[in-house]
Structure formats: structure tokens, C-alpha cells
Amino acid sequence: MTPEFRQKAITICDGKIAKQGPGVGLSFYAFFKNRNDDPELLMQVARWWIETHQLDHFEKAVKIRDMIHSAA
């Protein structure tokens, strides 16, 4: 993932946590608009989520944020 996307994902996680609390879950689709305007990035994030880390469809935003921070 690009540094720009990592920051965007962290910001989205932080926003969801602030609005809905630390137990809020999300999928990797939360980082994208409802249209596929960047298929390469979508697939890169899907591989990171599914293949690399074998995460469930929904995971805690806190967990994802911390994973992205530690991978930077």
C-alpha cells in the first residue's frame, strides 16, 4: 500500500472509532467509494487483507488501524 493510502485508511479507521466506538468493525471496502475507480489499489488492499493476513470480512477498526501503523 502506498503511504498516502495508509494514511487515508488510518484516518477512516479513526473516524469510525470516534463515531461508533472501539468495537466498530469494517471491511476493506470501507476505504473505497461505491465505485471501482482504482482497481489496482482495490486488489492490492484485498490481497493485503485476505491473502497476507487472512482476515475475516469484517474486522475491528482498532485492529486494522494498529496493523497498518505497525506495517509502515
C-alpha positions in Angstrom: 0.0 0.0 0.0 1.2 3.5 -0.7 1.9 5.9 2.1 -1.0 8.0 1.0 -3.4 5.1 1.1 -2.1 4.0 4.5 -2.8 7.5 5.9 -6.2 7.5 4.3 -7.1 4.1 5.8 -5.9 5.2 9.3 -8.0 8.4 9.0 -11.0 6.3 8.1 -10.5 3.9 11.0 -10.0 6.8 13.4 -13.2 8.4 12.1 -15.3 5.2 12.5 -13.8 4.6 16.0 -14.6 8.2 17.0 -18.2 8.0 15.8 -19.1 4.4 16.8 -16.6 3.4 19.5 -13.7 1.0 19.7 -15.8 -2.1 18.9 -16.8 -0.9 15.4 -16.0 -3.3 12.6 -15.2 -2.6 9.0 -14.3 -4.4 5.8 -11.6 -3.3 3.3 -14.5 -1.8 1.2 -14.8 0.9 3.8 -11.6 2.5 2.3 -13.2 2.9 -1.2 -16.1 4.7 -2.8 -19.1 2.7 -4.0 -17.5 2.6 -7.5 -14.3 0.9 -8.6 -12.3 3.9 -9.7 -8.9 2.4 -8.8 -9.0 -1.4 -9.4 -5.3 -1.9 -8.9 -5.3 -0.3 -5.4 -8.5 -2.2 -4.5 -6.8 -5.5 -5.4 -3.7 -4.6 -3.6 -5.7 -3.9 -0.4 -7.8 -7.0 -0.9 -4.5 -9.1 -1.2 -3.2 -7.5 2.0 -6.5 -8.1 3.8 -7.3 -11.6 2.5 -4.1 -13.3 1.4 -1.4 -11.8 3.5 -3.3 -11.5 6.8 -6.2 -13.9 6.3 -8.6 -11.5 7.9 -12.3 -12.1 8.2 -14.6 -9.9 6.0 -15.3 -7.6 9.0 -12.6 -6.8 11.5 -12.3 -4.3 14.3 -11.2 -0.9 13.1 -8.8 -0.6 16.0 -7.1 -3.8 14.9 -6.8 -2.7 11.3 -5.5 0.7 12.3 -2.9 -0.8 14.5 -1.8 -3.3 11.8 -1.4 -0.5 9.3 0.6 1.6 11.8 2.9 -1.4 12.5 3.4 -2.1 8.8 4.5 1.4 8.0 
